[in-house]
Structure formats: structure tokens, C-alpha cells
Amino acid sequence: MTGAPGHAMKLIVLDRDGTINEDRDDYVKSEEEWEPLPGALEAIARLHHAGYHIVLATNQSGLGRGLFDMATLNGIHLKMNTALAKVGGRIDAVFFCPHAPDDACECRKPLPGLFKRIAERYGVGLAGVPSAGDSLRDLQAAAAAGCAPHLVRTGKAGALDAATFAHWLEQVPGTTVHADLGEFADFVIQRERDQRHAAGGPESVYGRLE
């Protein structure tokens, strides 16, 4: 996947829980517990139609804690991909950390290990690649990998008090904030549309805002 000839691959990295689907304090442990956030699947579809390759980078410590197994995680992602297909969306790949916090791994966000694996898999640099999530560790991992960090005010970020919200933004300078994944998708598509227009190129192939 290298995109159109002569063009760099257009990549976006997303968190899962709290960004695409409802977050749960007791973890998403089954297909039944996975419920998409309003408008999130349609947002991914808009990005897909705009030519972006979308991959997930998600901590799934429930595996390491023994709360669910790989078959269940695969079932959850099958439900997600089936729901996405119904609205014209697609996620290219899911990169996940299966470890519990005390496993001392290198892939659990806020460490950038998952992002490094994404860069290696696709053979691309991550400088400036948009990455959206709902937690401080999502922002920290994205920034450590060179991505452009975006915070969606859903999931964990949806319940922040003003002081904690300000602290997060101080921790990761340059973070762009959006109400939800739909607003993030609109921002990314509009920014590319503006850049193409400024360069004198066509706008129509860069998706549409709804």
C-alpha cells in the first residue's frame, strides 16, 4: 500500500476504545459490549473515501489480565469491520498491545512501540501523520512517534475537568482538539482540500464533508 503513483501513502492512526467505540471502565470484553460512538463509523468511511489508510493502535490489557482471549478480540474486530463495511468504511489493520501494565513491554501506550510497528509494516515515516485518541497516553505515544497528535473529547477526554484538560495539552504541545471523531475527519479532509486548492489542484478527489 503505497498510495497513488508519485504520492506518499496517506495514513491515519486511531485509538479504539473511547475514540471509535464506547469506553468501559471494566474493559470491552465481548462483541456485545462493543458499541460504536455516534458518527464514528461514518467518520472513518469519509476518511477512507478520501484516500486514507486507517490503522488502529490500541492497548488491550484485558488480554494480559485474562479478561478475554484472542478469539474474543478477533470477534470484536469482526463486528467492528462488519459495521464499518455497511457504511462504506474500512480499517486496514489493528495493532494492539496485549500486555498488562506491569509486564514492562515496549508496546503499551504511552510508549511508541505500536507506532514503530506500524511504520515498519508500511515502510513509511510517521512525521506529521494524524493520530487521534481520547487519552493522554494516546497523545504521548503519537507525539513520541512523530505523529501529529489529535484529542477527541469522547471517552476518557469527555469526562475531563478543565484543569486536567489544560494539563494534558501542556504535556503534549501542538495537540489539536476535536469534539469527536467526526469533527477530526472533517478537519483532516478540509485541511487537505485547502492544501490542494492552494497548490492549484482539484479538490473533488479529497472526499466530501457532510
MARVOVO-996296 format. One line per 8 residues: number of its first residue (from 0); their letters; for each residue z, x, y of N, C-alpha, C. Coordinates in steps of 0.02 Angstrom, whole numbers, padded with zeros to 5 digits. Layout:
<koldrens>
NUM> a> Z X Y Z X Y Z X Y  ...
</koldrens>
This chain:
<koldrens>
0> mtgapgha> 00000 00042 -00059 00000 00000 00000 00000 00044 00062  -00055 00051 00091 -00060 00094 00150 -00086 00056 00210  -00096 -00009 00204 -00120 -00048 00260 -00195 -00040 00267  -00222 -00063 00323 -00294 -00059 00335 -00316 00013 00344  -00378 00029 00327 -00403 00097 00336 -00393 00120 00408  -00365 00180 00413 -00355 00209 00479 -00293 00184 00515  -00254 00141 00482 -00194 00114 00512 -00134 00131 00469  -00077 00146 00501 -00016 00159 00465 00008 00094 00434
8> mklivldr> 00043 00101 00378 00071 00043 00346 00122 00009 00391  00117 -00057 00397 00163 -00096 00438 00220 -00119 00393  00279 -00091 00404 00336 -00101 00360 00394 -00132 00399  00431 -00176 00366 00492 -00204 00393 00545 -00203 00338  00606 -00183 00356 00661 -00181 00308 00712 -00234 00328  00730 -00277 00280 00778 -00330 00293 00839 -00325 00247  00896 -00343 00274 00955 -00356 00234 00944 -00423 00198  00986 -00439 00150 00979 -00504 00115 01033 -00553 00135
16> dgtinedr> 01094 -00544 00110 01147 -00593 00120 01168 -00596 00193  01166 -00656 00222 01184 -00665 00292 01125 -00656 00339  01070 -00631 00313 01010 -00621 00353 00955 -00669 00330  00943 -00672 00265 00893 -00718 00236 00927 -00780 00207  00984 -00769 00175 01019 -00825 00143 01091 -00827 00167  01123 -00882 00152 01194 -00892 00170 01237 -00837 00139  01281 -00809 00179 01328 -00759 00155 01389 -00794 00125  01420 -00762 00078 01480 -00790 00047 01533 -00736 00041
24> ddyvksee> 01595 -00753 00059 01650 -00705 00053 01661 -00685 -00020  01644 -00730 -00066 01654 -00716 -00137 01589 -00695 -00171  01539 -00674 -00131 01476 -00648 -00155 01430 -00703 -00183  01366 -00691 -00177 01317 -00735 -00208 01311 -00715 -00281  01338 -00756 -00326 01346 -00736 -00396 01300 -00772 -00443  01259 -00819 -00418 01215 -00858 -00461 01156 -00884 -00421  01106 -00907 -00457 01049 -00938 -00423 01070 -00998 -00381  01118 -01036 -00407 01140 -01096 -00372 01174 -01079 -00306
32> eweplpga> 01205 -01021 -00302 01241 -01001 -00241 01195 -00969 -00189  01133 -00956 -00208 01085 -00927 -00160 01052 -00984 -00121  01065 -00988 -00056 01036 -01040 -00014 01006 -01008 00049  00942 -01017 00062 00911 -00985 00120 00939 -01013 00185  00943 -00970 00235 00961 -00992 00302 00903 -01031 00333  00917 -01079 00376 00864 -01118 00407 00812 -01074 00443  00749 -01083 00424 00695 -01047 00456 00683 -00976 00433  00726 -00950 00390 00721 -00879 00370 00658 -00867 00327
40> leaiarlh> 00645 -00911 00280 00587 -00901 00236 00522 -00907 00276  00521 -00954 00323 00462 -00962 00365 00451 -00901 00409  00506 -00871 00431 00501 -00810 00472 00468 -00753 00432  00489 -00746 00369 00460 -00695 00326 00386 -00709 00315  00369 -00773 00307 00299 -00792 00298 00258 -00773 00359  00284 -00783 00419 00247 -00765 00480 00236 -00690 00482  00286 -00652 00465 00279 -00579 00464 00228 -00557 00412  00230 -00589 00354 00182 -00573 00301 00110 -00587 00324
48> hagyhivl> 00100 -00643 00355 00033 -00661 00378 00010 -00616 00436  00058 -00586 00470 00042 -00540 00524 00028 -00469 00497  00028 -00462 00430 00009 -00398 00400 00065 -00351 00383  00127 -00375 00387 00184 -00332 00373 00202 -00332 00299  00222 -00274 00275 00252 -00267 00209 00327 -00271 00218  00359 -00318 00184 00431 -00330 00193 00468 -00310 00130  00518 -00267 00140 00560 -00246 00084 00633 -00258 00102  00674 -00268 00051 00745 -00279 00061 00785 -00216 00044
56> atnqsglg> 00838 -00206 00083 00887 -00154 00068 00955 -00189 00069  00984 -00198 00010 01043 -00241 00005 01097 -00211 -00038  01159 -00212 -00013 01217 -00194 -00053 01232 -00252 -00101  01237 -00237 -00165 01255 -00288 -00214 01313 -00263 -00257  01370 -00254 -00223 01428 -00226 -00258 01456 -00274 -00309  01434 -00337 -00308 01455 -00384 -00361 01437 -00359 -00430  01382 -00320 -00434 01364 -00289 -00498 01417 -00240 -00520  01435 -00195 -00474 01486 -00145 -00491 01555 -00175 -00503
64> rglfdmat> 01567 -00232 -00472 01631 -00266 -00481 01632 -00310 -00543  01575 -00316 -00577 01571 -00357 -00637 01568 -00432 -00625  01549 -00452 -00564 01547 -00523 -00548 01483 -00557 -00572  01430 -00518 -00581 01368 -00543 -00610 01330 -00484 -00639  01278 -00499 -00678 01240 -00446 -00711 01169 -00442 -00684  01130 -00394 -00710 01062 -00384 -00685 01018 -00445 -00698  01028 -00479 -00753 00988 -00538 -00768 01000 -00591 -00714  01062 -00598 -00693 01078 -00647 -00640 01047 -00626 -00574
72> lngihlkm> 01052 -00561 -00557 01021 -00537 -00495 00946 -00549 -00496  00915 -00535 -00552 00843 -00548 -00558 00827 -00622 -00550  00870 -00665 -00577 00860 -00737 -00570 00866 -00759 -00498  00914 -00730 -00462 00922 -00746 -00391 00859 -00727 -00352  00833 -00668 -00367 00774 -00645 -00330 00711 -00683 -00351  00709 -00707 -00413 00654 -00751 -00433 00656 -00816 -00394  00716 -00844 -00385 00723 -00905 -00345 00700 -00892 -00273  00721 -00835 -00245 00702 -00817 -00177 00626 -00810 -00171
80> ntalakvg> 00596 -00774 -00217 00523 -00763 -00213 00484 -00827 -00224  00509 -00871 -00268 00475 -00935 -00279 00478 -00978 -00216  00536 -00979 -00184 00543 -01017 -00122 00498 -00989 -00067  00494 -00922 -00064 00451 -00890 -00015 00378 -00907 -00026  00357 -00906 -00089 00287 -00919 -00105 00266 -00990 -00082  00313 -01036 -00084 00298 -01105 -00065 00282 -01112 00009  00307 -01064 00050 00294 -01067 00122 00246 -01011 00144  00217 -00977 00094 00168 -00925 00110 00197 -00857 00126
88> gridavff> 00259 -00846 00105 00292 -00782 00117 00292 -00737 00056  00311 -00674 00068 00315 -00627 00013 00361 -00569 00031  00401 -00548 -00017 00439 -00486 -00011 00411 -00437 -00062  00392 -00379 -00039 00359 -00331 -00083 00405 -00301 -00135  00467 -00286 -00115 00513 -00252 -00161 00584 -00261 -00137  00631 -00258 -00184 00702 -00261 -00168 00735 -00196 -00190  00764 -00161 -00142 00803 -00100 -00156 00876 -00118 -00148  00916 -00107 -00201 00985 -00129 -00197 01032 -00074 -00222
96> cphapdda> 01092 -00075 -00193 01146 -00032 -00216 01191 -00073 -00262  01198 -00051 -00326 01238 -00090 -00374 01311 -00068 -00376  01330 -00021 -00334 01395 00012 -00342 01451 -00024 -00303  01512 -00017 -00329 01570 -00040 -00293 01587 00011 -00238  01626 -00009 -00188 01640 00036 -00132 01672 00102 -00151  01711 00104 -00205 01746 00166 -00223 01706 00209 -00272  01642 00193 -00282 01601 00231 -00328 01573 00296 -00298  01582 00304 -00232 01559 00365 -00197 01484 00378 -00209
104> cecrkplp> 01445 00324 -00203 01373 00332 -00210 01342 00352 -00143  01276 00363 -00144 01241 00381 -00083 01196 00324 -00058  01198 00268 -00094 01151 00214 -00076 01185 00154 -00043  01251 00151 -00043 01284 00094 -00013 01283 00099 00063  01254 00049 00095 01255 00048 00168 01328 00046 00191  01347 00085 00243 01307 00113 00297 01271 00179 00284  01276 00206 00224 01237 00266 00209 01163 00247 00202  01117 00293 00218 01046 00275 00220 01008 00285 00155
112> glfkriae> 01044 00291 00098 01011 00306 00035 00957 00257 00015  00969 00192 00025 00918 00142 00007 00856 00152 00050  00865 00167 00113 00809 00177 00158 00769 00239 00138  00804 00291 00116 00769 00351 00093 00726 00335 00032  00752 00293 -00012 00713 00273 -00071 00651 00233 -00051  00659 00190 -00001 00601 00152 00023 00548 00199 00051  00569 00248 00091 00522 00296 00119 00485 00335 00065  00523 00354 00013 00493 00391 -00042 00445 00348 -00082
120> rygvglag> 00464 00285 -00095 00422 00240 -00135 00354 00228 -00101  00355 00219 -00035 00294 00202 00000 00260 00261 00033  00293 00319 00030 00262 00379 00059 00252 00375 00134  00300 00345 00169 00295 00336 00241 00358 00361 00275  00352 00377 00339 00410 00390 00380 00438 00325 00406  00502 00324 00420 00534 00262 00442 00548 00261 00517  00526 00311 00553 00539 00313 00625 00511 00251 00660  00556 00214 00691 00535 00155 00728 00522 00093 00686
128> vpsagdsl> 00529 00097 00621 00517 00038 00578 00572 -00014 00592  00554 -00076 00607 00604 -00127 00621 00646 -00142 00559  00712 -00145 00569 00757 -00161 00514 00809 -00210 00540  00814 -00268 00508 00859 -00321 00531 00914 -00335 00481  00975 -00345 00507 01031 -00363 00465 01084 -00397 00506  01138 -00420 00472 01190 -00459 00505 01256 -00422 00510  01258 -00358 00490 01322 -00322 00490 01316 -00254 00523  01373 -00225 00541 01373 -00159 00572 01344 -00107 00525
136> rdlqaaaa> 01361 -00112 00461 01336 -00062 00414 01260 -00066 00406  01231 -00126 00414 01158 -00131 00414 01128 -00091 00472  01158 -00099 00531 01134 -00063 00590 01142 00012 00581  01199 00032 00555 01214 00104 00547 01166 00136 00497  01154 00103 00442 01108 00131 00391 01038 00135 00419  01016 00084 00455 00948 00084 00484 00941 00140 00534  00990 00147 00578 00987 00199 00629 00988 00269 00598  01029 00278 00546 01033 00343 00513 00967 00362 00480
144> agcaphlv> 00928 00312 00461 00863 00324 00429 00806 00330 00481  00822 00320 00544 00771 00325 00596 00737 00259 00612  00759 00204 00580 00729 00139 00594 00753 00113 00661  00718 00062 00687 00739 00026 00746 00787 -00029 00725  00851 -00026 00744 00900 -00075 00719 00897 -00141 00757  00897 -00196 00719 00898 -00263 00747 00956 -00302 00715  00995 -00336 00756 01051 -00376 00732 01034 -00450 00739  01042 -00488 00685 01034 -00560 00688 01103 -00592 00689
152> rtgkagal> 01113 -00641 00733 01178 -00672 00742 01190 -00728 00691  01177 -00712 00629 01191 -00757 00573 01238 -00719 00527  01260 -00749 00472 01303 -00713 00426 01365 -00685 00460  01380 -00622 00446 01439 -00590 00474 01437 -00588 00550  01379 -00574 00578 01374 -00569 00651 01381 -00637 00685  01372 -00690 00647 01377 -00757 00676 01448 -00776 00693  01497 -00741 00665 01567 -00759 00675 01604 -00708 00718  01568 -00664 00751 01600 -00611 00789 01630 -00636 00854
160> daatfahw> 01688 -00608 00872 01714 -00618 00939 01679 -00570 00986  01685 -00582 01050 01648 -00543 01100 01664 -00469 01097  01728 -00453 01087 01748 -00382 01086 01718 -00345 01027  01719 -00376 00969 01691 -00344 00909 01616 -00337 00916  01584 -00388 00943 01512 -00386 00954 01494 -00327 01000  01531 -00320 01055 01519 -00265 01101 01530 -00197 01067  01582 -00194 01024 01597 -00132 00989 01539 -00113 00942  01512 -00162 00907 01455 -00148 00863 01397 -00117 00902
168> leqvpgtt> 01382 -00146 00959 01325 -00122 00998 01338 -00053 01026  01401 -00038 01041 01419 00029 01063 01411 00079 01006  01426 00058 00945 01421 00102 00887 01349 00120 00871  01303 00075 00884 01232 00086 00867 01190 00072 00930  01185 00121 00975 01145 00111 01036 01072 00095 01019  01042 00054 01061 00972 00037 01050 00961 -00023 01005  01015 -00055 00984 01009 -00115 00942 00980 -00173 00982  00933 -00208 00954 00906 -00269 00983 00937 -00329 00948
176> vhadlgef> 00959 -00378 00986 00996 -00435 00958 00952 -00498 00959  00956 -00536 00904 00918 -00598 00898 00964 -00652 00870  00948 -00714 00886 00988 -00770 00861 00985 -00775 00785  00925 -00763 00757 00916 -00769 00685 00851 -00734 00665  00834 -00739 00601 00775 -00703 00576 00711 -00730 00607  00710 -00795 00622 00651 -00823 00654 00638 -00792 00722  00691 -00782 00761 00684 -00751 00827 00663 -00678 00820  00689 -00644 00769 00669 -00575 00755 00594 -00571 00739
184> adfviqre> 00570 -00616 00697 00499 -00617 00678 00456 -00629 00740  00476 -00677 00781 00438 -00691 00842 00435 -00629 00887  00491 -00594 00892 00495 -00534 00934 00447 -00481 00909  00448 -00467 00844 00406 -00415 00815 00332 -00432 00823  00314 -00494 00809 00244 -00515 00813 00220 -00514 00885  00262 -00540 00931 00242 -00541 01002 00236 -00470 01030  00281 -00426 01011 00277 -00357 01036 00213 -00324 01012  00194 -00334 00950 00132 -00304 00926 00072 -00336 00959
192> rdqrhaag> 00076 -00401 00970 00021 -00436 01005 00013 -00407 01076  00069 -00396 01110 00066 -00368 01177 00038 -00297 01177  00058 -00258 01127 00033 -00189 01123 -00042 -00189 01109  -00064 -00233 01065 -00136 -00236 01050 -00174 -00259 01113  -00147 -00307 01148 -00180 -00332 01208 -00184 -00277 01261  -00129 -00239 01269 -00128 -00185 01318 -00179 -00131 01301  -00192 -00123 01236 -00240 -00072 01214 -00312 -00098 01214  -00320 -00162 01233 -00387 -00190 01238 -00415 -00217 01173
200> gpesvygr> -00371 -00226 01122 -00394 -00250 01058 -00382 -00324 01050  -00405 -00354 00995 -00396 -00426 00983 -00324 -00442 00967  -00303 -00503 00982 -00235 -00524 00968 -00232 -00567 00905  -00287 -00597 00885 -00286 -00651 00836 -00264 -00628 00767  -00271 -00564 00751 -00252 -00542 00684 -00179 -00524 00679  -00141 -00535 00731 -00071 -00514 00731 -00022 -00572 00721  -00046 -00623 00688 -00001 -00678 00671 00004 -00726 00730  00042 -00778 00718 00049 -00829 00770 00122 -00847 00777
208> le> 00140 -00866 00836 00208 -00888 00848 00212 -00963 00843  00264 -00987 00811 00271 -01059 00802 00336 -01082 00833
</koldrens>
